[in-house]
Amino acid sequence: MSTDQQTGHATEAGAPFDGRAAIEALMVAPGPPALGSAYQAMTEELRGFLDVLAGAAIDTEHAARLRAQLAQMTSRLRGLEVGEPQRLWGHWTDRPGRGQALIPSYDVPKGSLEASATVTFGRFHVGENMAVHGGAISMLFDDLLGWLLARSDLPPSRTAFLTTNFRAVTPVGVELTVHARITHVEGRKRFLAAELRHGDTVCADAEGLWVELRPGQP
Ligand SMILES: CCCCCCCCCCCC(=O)SCCNC(=O)CCNC(=O)[C@H](O)C(C)(C)COP(=O)(O)OP(=O)(O)OC[C@H]1O[C@@H](n2cnc3c(N)ncnc32)[C@H](O)[C@@H]1OP(=O)(O)O
């Protein structure tokens, strides 16, 4: 057994990285519940920080002080870097948000072909004019549909395409509803669709294809 230098995944000597096995391995929490709670609270705090920072007008001195504080935190974390499978970020698969701050937290139940959830974008995700950035909306759809699939009983798959339609401005700082569903399955292909609403207004919708990974496929 050796370690893939790029990804940190344990591999048989000379064996290629197995993406399907890697995703299957992530379906258990990467640490004890107390660490999960602390990590989840930390990522919520980070989300709050990014939202406040993105909405704040600070002066030169404040920006320099923040940079120094961030640099200090970065250097403390440097020595703790690990490979992809050992990292904690996004791997708390037993918790809403999974312990990441790339997209707002949401939750979908296990074993469903269809799910609704609530989600709120903060100012970190504003494009302009207090509308949520289109890329952030597409990212939410990719994550939500990928996570719905990961939580279903179907084998691991990966996004092949995702088409997003922006139907109306998506507001920031208010609760939105997302609905996601697996529409049909054809062999290794899973077709999915999602919709993001603010009240009765459809803000965006998406459809996409996920392809099941073959055993051993990276
Ligand atoms: C923490 C927990 C983790 C879970 C966390 C979950 C949330 C995270 C979600 C993030 C998800 C991502 O961002 S994933 C990262 C973004 N995506 C990628 O990087 C994917 C890169 N592409 C690939 O790896 C590959 O192209 C695949 C796996 C998608 C497909 O390759 P393949 O396996 O060789 O399959 P292939 O034979 O080409 O195609 C199989 C069938 O699908 C069709 N097909 C393939 N691609 C397309 C396409 N773009 N448009 C139309 N059709 C397509 C083919 O025509 C064929 O149909 P037929 O002839 O059989 O009819």
PDBQT file of the ligand as one rigid body, heavy atoms in Angstrom, charges set to zero:
ROOT
HETATM    1  C1  LIG A 301     -18.801  14.213   0.813  1.00  0.00    +0.000 C 
HETATM    2  C2  LIG A 301     -19.572  13.239  -0.005  1.00  0.00    +0.000 C 
HETATM    3  C3  LIG A 301     -19.373  13.368  -1.491  1.00  0.00    +0.000 C 
HETATM    4  C4  LIG A 301     -20.607  13.797  -2.187  1.00  0.00    +0.000 C 
HETATM    5  C5  LIG A 301     -20.702  15.269  -2.318  1.00  0.00    +0.000 C 
HETATM    6  C6  LIG A 301     -21.790  15.625  -3.270  1.00  0.00    +0.000 C 
HETATM    7  C7  LIG A 301     -21.841  17.056  -3.532  1.00  0.00    +0.000 C 
HETATM    8  C8  LIG A 301     -20.693  17.530  -4.395  1.00  0.00    +0.000 C 
HETATM    9  C9  LIG A 301     -21.131  17.710  -5.813  1.00  0.00    +0.000 C 
HETATM   10  C10 LIG A 301     -20.033  18.209  -6.650  1.00  0.00    +0.000 C 
HETATM   11  C11 LIG A 301     -20.026  17.422  -7.925  1.00  0.00    +0.000 C 
HETATM   12  C12 LIG A 301     -18.961  17.829  -8.833  1.00  0.00    +0.000 C 
HETATM   13  O1  LIG A 301     -18.622  18.975  -8.905  1.00  0.00    +0.000 OA
HETATM   14  S1  LIG A 301     -18.229  16.658  -9.748  1.00  0.00    +0.000 SA
HETATM   15  C13 LIG A 301     -16.972  17.541 -10.577  1.00  0.00    +0.000 C 
HETATM   16  C14 LIG A 301     -17.436  18.064 -11.950  1.00  0.00    +0.000 C 
HETATM   17  N1  LIG A 301     -17.537  16.970 -12.888  1.00  0.00    +0.000 N 
HETATM   18  C15 LIG A 301     -16.468  16.375 -13.393  1.00  0.00    +0.000 C 
HETATM   19  O2  LIG A 301     -15.316  16.686 -13.106  1.00  0.00    +0.000 OA
HETATM   20  C16 LIG A 301     -16.761  15.268 -14.374  1.00  0.00    +0.000 C 
HETATM   21  C17 LIG A 301     -15.649  15.106 -15.391  1.00  0.00    +0.000 C 
HETATM   22  N2  LIG A 301     -16.064  14.082 -16.359  1.00  0.00    +0.000 N 
HETATM   23  C18 LIG A 301     -15.953  12.780 -16.086  1.00  0.00    +0.000 C 
HETATM   24  O3  LIG A 301     -15.325  12.362 -15.074  1.00  0.00    +0.000 OA
HETATM   25  C19 LIG A 301     -16.511  11.836 -17.094  1.00  0.00    +0.000 C 
HETATM   26  O4  LIG A 301     -16.729  12.534 -18.321  1.00  0.00    +0.000 OA
HETATM   27  C20 LIG A 301     -17.837  11.212 -16.609  1.00  0.00    +0.000 C 
HETATM   28  C21 LIG A 301     -17.602  10.367 -15.350  1.00  0.00    +0.000 C 
HETATM   29  C22 LIG A 301     -18.926  12.274 -16.315  1.00  0.00    +0.000 C 
HETATM   30  C23 LIG A 301     -18.382  10.320 -17.736  1.00  0.00    +0.000 C 
HETATM   31  O5  LIG A 301     -17.297   9.547 -18.282  1.00  0.00    +0.000 OA
HETATM   32  P1  LIG A 301     -17.432   7.984 -18.525  1.00  0.00    +0.000 P 
HETATM   33  O6  LIG A 301     -17.663   7.318 -17.220  1.00  0.00    +0.000 OA
HETATM   34  O7  LIG A 301     -16.236   7.551 -19.308  1.00  0.00    +0.000 OA
HETATM   35  O8  LIG A 301     -18.765   7.838 -19.317  1.00  0.00    +0.000 OA
HETATM   36  P2  LIG A 301     -19.010   7.896 -20.874  1.00  0.00    +0.000 P 
HETATM   37  O9  LIG A 301     -18.836   6.492 -21.366  1.00  0.00    +0.000 OA
HETATM   38  O10 LIG A 301     -18.260   9.005 -21.520  1.00  0.00    +0.000 OA
HETATM   39  O11 LIG A 301     -20.540   8.300 -20.900  1.00  0.00    +0.000 OA
HETATM   40  C24 LIG A 301     -21.541   7.468 -20.347  1.00  0.00    +0.000 C 
HETATM   41  C25 LIG A 301     -22.851   7.932 -20.924  1.00  0.00    +0.000 C 
HETATM   42  O12 LIG A 301     -23.098   9.283 -20.515  1.00  0.00    +0.000 OA
HETATM   43  C26 LIG A 301     -23.195  10.153 -21.652  1.00  0.00    +0.000 C 
HETATM   44  N3  LIG A 301     -22.519  11.418 -21.352  1.00  0.00    +0.000 N 
HETATM   45  C27 LIG A 301     -21.344  11.599 -20.727  1.00  0.00    +0.000 A 
HETATM   46  N4  LIG A 301     -21.065  12.913 -20.590  1.00  0.00    +0.000 NA
HETATM   47  C28 LIG A 301     -22.080  13.567 -21.176  1.00  0.00    +0.000 A 
HETATM   48  C29 LIG A 301     -22.388  14.961 -21.366  1.00  0.00    +0.000 A 
HETATM   49  N5  LIG A 301     -21.590  15.931 -20.916  1.00  0.00    +0.000 N 
HETATM   50  N6  LIG A 301     -23.525  15.281 -22.000  1.00  0.00    +0.000 NA
HETATM   51  C30 LIG A 301     -24.401  14.306 -22.422  1.00  0.00    +0.000 A 
HETATM   52  N7  LIG A 301     -24.167  12.981 -22.263  1.00  0.00    +0.000 NA
HETATM   53  C31 LIG A 301     -23.030  12.613 -21.661  1.00  0.00    +0.000 A 
HETATM   54  C32 LIG A 301     -22.477   9.396 -22.778  1.00  0.00    +0.000 C 
HETATM   55  O13 LIG A 301     -22.959   9.799 -24.048  1.00  0.00    +0.000 OA
HETATM   56  C33 LIG A 301     -22.865   7.964 -22.447  1.00  0.00    +0.000 C 
HETATM   57  O14 LIG A 301     -24.188   7.733 -22.875  1.00  0.00    +0.000 OA
HETATM   58  P3  LIG A 301     -24.652   6.346 -23.535  1.00  0.00    +0.000 P 
HETATM   59  O15 LIG A 301     -23.820   6.192 -24.769  1.00  0.00    +0.000 OA
HETATM   60  O16 LIG A 301     -24.334   5.317 -22.486  1.00  0.00    +0.000 OA
HETATM   61  O17 LIG A 301     -26.097   6.546 -23.789  1.00  0.00    +0.000 OA
ENDROOT
TORSDOF 0
